[in-house]
Every structure is written in structure tokens, then in C-alpha cells.
Amino acid sequence: MTAAISPSTETATSLDSQLAALDLAGRLQLVASLGGRAVFTTSLGVEDQVITAAIGEHCREIEVATLQTGMLFKETVDLIETSEKRYGIEIKQFHPQKADVEDYIAQFGRYGFYESVEARHACCGVRKMKPLARALEGASFWITGLRRGQSGNRANTPFAEYDAERNLIKINPLADWDIDHIWAHVKEDDIPYNAMHDRGYPSIGCEPCTRAIKPGEPERAGRWWWEQDEKRECGLHVPEAASESYNSSSL
């Protein structure tokens, strides 16, 4: 097996230019060829389904994982099994720790995330950030479905970037795909997707925190809609300095 490359900003910059010249399958195959553990974390959204299909068809050595927060839509949960059967892969589910959830509820209430940004960040920390850390433990590459067109704060998403907080290289193989390209590919290859997309949910997270969007709204407008910050995120895809606030709770 090829020795794993050492994660660094320089390595990510070099890899970014190589990935730019390849198609999706080629991008995934290049990452898999570099050695080290590569993990794709899927939220079961339509772009993530495109990557899951490519892994199942071209690059099975890449692990597929999802964060089973305990608050997902039934349609999202059902799609896990559908995708596993379709592509003959395992989507490993990472759940929040029971004690962490109980501590959160004791401090904020089960739905306390509606009451303050602090409480919402704490909930995401328990249900997403901590499970993500377990999913990526020992990984050299973290593959995501981030795209430049998803929101303004993702407009400069590279194909590869060094994640100093986790000491790995984050790979965004669909960074340059727009939503029309995504859907054309899904239809052409008959890729299974979340039925919520057909009901006005372009971006799907936890059920209490996601609503359908209105005509003309950005793709991610339905996420944490009660908050006013246009750059709303759960903490999975923010730089280290920004992510400190997601982990500042006593939980």
C-alpha cells in the first residue's frame, strides 16, 4: 500500500490543482490512491448521494459514514438502507452519546436550540461535532459534499484544503458542480435521493431545524431559519477559530 501523505497546507494546495483537472470518479480514485484512511461523511442530501454512487461504483475503499443525530427525517433514515442495498456498501452510523444528550436536555431542554444560538450550537456539538470526531478518528482524508453554490460562505470552497483542527485534508470533489449539474446526473444515473427534495427542501438536516424554502430563497435558507445570521452553520465546516464557539459549552 502507498504510504499515506502527510497532511499540510502545501500538500492540500498541490492536491487541489490535481483534482481540478479530473472528473468525479477520478477525483475520488486519486484520493484513494494516496494511502491513508479516507472517510466520506454523508448527510444523504442529493449532492452526497452523487458521491455515494460514485464510491459504490468506482472507489469502494473509501469509507462512508453518516451522523445519525437522532432527529433526522424518516425519509433521510430510510435512504441509508436504500443506498446500502443499491450500491452494496455499508454506511456506518455515528450516534451521539446518550450521556451527552441527557446533559444537554438537563441544561437547555430537548428543544432549547430554538431559544438561543448558544443552545443551538451546543446541540450541534452533541449530535454532530462529537460523532464526527469519532467518524474521522485516524483518517487522513475527509470527503464532503460541499459546493460553492450552496451558500455565500461556501463560495470559495476548494477541492482540497488542510483542516488544521483535525490534522487531515478535506476533499470537496463537487466544489465546482452547480445544482443543475447535480440533478441532471441524478436523473441520468437514476441515483436514489431523499423525497424531501421534491417537497421544497434543497438542504436537509435535523427535522426540528429544517423547513422548506420559499421561491427565490438560497438553498440553505431552510436551515436554522429562526436565526438571523446568513452564514448559519452547525460547526462541521468552519475554520478552527470559528469552531471554538461550538465547543465552548460545558457539555
Secondary structure, DSSP 8 states (H G I E B T S, - for coil): --------HHHHHHHHHHHHTS-HHHHHHHHHHT-S-EEEE----HHHHHHHHHHHHH-TTSEEEEE--S-B-HHHHHHHHHHHHHHT--EEEE---HHHHHHHHHHH-TTGGGT-HHHHHHHHIIIIIHHHHHHTTT-SEEE----TTS-GGGTT--SEEEETTTTEEEE-TTTT--HHHHHHHHHHHT----GGGGGT-SS--BGGGB----TT--TTTTBTTT---TT---STTS-HHHHGGGG-S--
